[in-house]
Amino acid sequence: MQYPEPIAKLIDSYMKLPGIGSKTATRLAFYTIDMNQDDVAAFAKSLTAAKNDLHYCTICGNITDTEPCEICRDQSRDQTTILVVEQPKDVMSIDRTNEYHGLYHVLHGVLSPIEGRGPEDLNIESLIKRLQANPSVKELIVATNATPEGEATAQYLARLIKPARIKVTRLAHGLAVGSDIEYADEMTLLKAVEGRTEL
Amino acid sequence: MQYPEPIAKLIDSYMKLPGIGSKTATRLAFYTIDMNQDDVAAFAKSLTAAKNDLHYCTICGNITDTEPCEICRDQSRDQTTILVVEQPKDVMSIDRTNEYHGLYHVLHGVLSPIEGRGPEDLNIESLIKRLQANPSVKELIVATNATPEGEATAQYLARLIKPARIKVTRLAHGLAVGSDIEYADEMTLLKAVEGRTEL
């Protein structure tokens, strides 16, 4: 005996999502069948809408339903600073801190020789053009992740952009707030000591 | 700054699923945006189809896209035995073993005084009517889960149905195949000793 086709298809769809195996997909499918009709209709609509109505901003590469995106259009933001992140979701993470009020640029990845991803596979060319077209930009904050690939990408951008007399900075590394020294890894401790500040 | 509306809505939809919090929902939403257009369309369609095309079989309560369900229509199955489970997905779990070839009945839950669920909230009335209408049924196998509620429900059904001279049985309890005695809980060990078989 097989599952009725509508369930089998829904299980297959759920299994295409990352981190969802056949057991979880089955559980989600049966849960969906018991969901409120309106919620399921809204879910189906939001899937299609997210796929159809969103695109990457041609200026910064962030995900948006307008062109250019909300941030690029916002003239009240500091136009002299661009913060570079790996992924669209990083923009939201940084912006939520309410500490940074400049512009963003999304690379859509990091350099990775192992995965065969070079500069031409990232959103770097548009960053260069953007800097050339906007001489008002004074600082580029590279906020790629604190991974070997993120570091290498930051170094690459620094070498590429510094000659244009734009300040290139990197987010501080150190202990996470609220964390124990006992559980911090060696590299983090090393960076925390290097970057120590005076009290 | 907020997420563009299409993403925010999709995150909300994912968060309605069980076990998915805001971080996972966000990750899934961004993943969806990068998915193949056809896969997203198929996903949306399968959600609507699962909700619209499926219903519970009026005979056994299993989920189906036909009426009656595939199993209830199948005259080659043993019509003298009905196996009672809590949920539609349990039907598939049992049927996959290829050991049982009779009919099924889905209760859609278990008795639970704590959650205020009594016999009238379960698919029990239709079971009684089914037994009255089909005097050929000789045995009822109660395969509710090995939880206190599952046990109580099994006891309730046994008391209710035994007077009709139908044999009421329960799935065997014991050690899971491949499991270590060291890690088995006391109740399972007790049931395993009680139900020991001769070699």
Contacts between the chains, C-beta under 8 A, distances in Angstrom:
chain1	res1	chain2	res2	distance
A	1	B	70	6.6
A	1	B	71	6.7
A	1	B	92	7.1
A	1	B	95	4.7
A	3	B	92	6.3
A	4	B	54	6.3
A	4	B	63	6.6
A	4	B	64	5.6
A	4	B	65	4.2
A	4	B	66	7.5
A	4	B	69	8.0
A	4	B	70	7.6
A	5	B	65	6.5
A	6	B	46	7.0
A	6	B	49	4.6
A	6	B	50	4.6
A	6	B	53	4.7
A	6	B	54	5.3
A	6	B	65	5.6
A	7	B	50	6.0
A	7	B	54	6.7
A	7	B	63	6.7
A	9	B	42	7.5
A	9	B	46	4.3
A	9	B	49	6.9
A	9	B	50	7.4
A	10	B	46	4.4
A	10	B	47	6.5
A	10	B	49	7.6
A	10	B	50	4.3
A	12	B	46	7.5
A	13	B	39	7.6
A	13	B	42	6.2
A	13	B	43	4.1
A	13	B	46	4.7
A	13	B	47	7.5
A	16	B	35	7.2
A	16	B	39	5.8
A	16	B	43	7.2
A	17	B	28	5.7
A	17	B	31	6.5
A	17	B	32	7.7
A	18	B	27	7.2
A	18	B	28	7.4
A	18	B	31	5.5
A	19	B	24	7.8
A	24	B	19	7.8
A	26	B	89	6.3
A	27	B	18	7.2
A	27	B	89	7.7
A	28	B	17	5.6
A	28	B	18	7.4
A	29	B	50	6.6
A	30	B	63	7.6
A	30	B	87	7.3
A	30	B	88	6.5
A	30	B	89	5.3
A	31	B	17	6.5
A	31	B	18	5.5
A	32	B	17	7.7
A	32	B	47	6.4
A	32	B	50	5.8
A	32	B	51	6.9
A	33	B	50	5.7
A	33	B	51	6.6
A	33	B	54	5.8
A	33	B	63	6.4
A	35	B	16	7.1
A	35	B	51	7.3
A	37	B	51	6.2
A	39	B	13	7.6
A	39	B	16	5.8
A	40	B	47	5.6
A	40	B	48	6.8
A	40	B	50	7.8
A	40	B	51	4.3
A	41	B	48	6.8
A	41	B	51	7.7
A	42	B	9	7.5
A	42	B	13	6.2
A	43	B	13	4.1
A	43	B	16	7.2
A	43	B	47	5.7
A	44	B	44	4.2
A	44	B	45	7.4
A	44	B	47	4.4
A	44	B	48	4.9
A	45	B	44	7.4
A	46	B	6	7.0
A	46	B	9	4.3
A	46	B	10	4.4
A	46	B	12	7.5
A	46	B	13	4.7
A	47	B	10	6.5
A	47	B	13	7.5
A	47	B	32	6.4
A	47	B	40	5.6
A	47	B	43	5.6
A	47	B	44	4.4
A	47	B	47	7.4
A	48	B	40	6.8
A	48	B	41	6.8
A	48	B	44	4.9
A	49	B	6	4.6
A	49	B	9	6.9
A	49	B	10	7.5
A	50	B	6	4.6
A	50	B	7	6.1
A	50	B	9	7.4
A	50	B	10	4.3
A	50	B	29	6.6
A	50	B	32	5.9
A	50	B	33	5.7
A	50	B	40	7.8
A	51	B	32	6.9
A	51	B	33	6.6
A	51	B	35	7.3
A	51	B	37	6.2
A	51	B	40	4.3
A	51	B	41	7.7
A	53	B	6	4.7
A	54	B	4	6.3
A	54	B	6	5.3
A	54	B	7	6.7
A	54	B	33	5.8
A	63	B	4	6.6
A	63	B	7	6.7
A	63	B	30	7.6
A	63	B	33	6.4
A	64	B	4	5.5
A	65	B	4	4.3
A	65	B	5	6.4
A	65	B	6	5.6
A	66	B	4	7.5
A	69	B	4	7.9
A	70	B	1	6.6
A	70	B	4	7.5
A	71	B	1	6.6
A	87	B	30	7.3
A	88	B	30	6.5
A	89	B	26	6.2
A	89	B	27	7.7
A	89	B	30	5.4
A	92	B	1	7.1
A	92	B	3	6.3
A	95	B	1	4.7
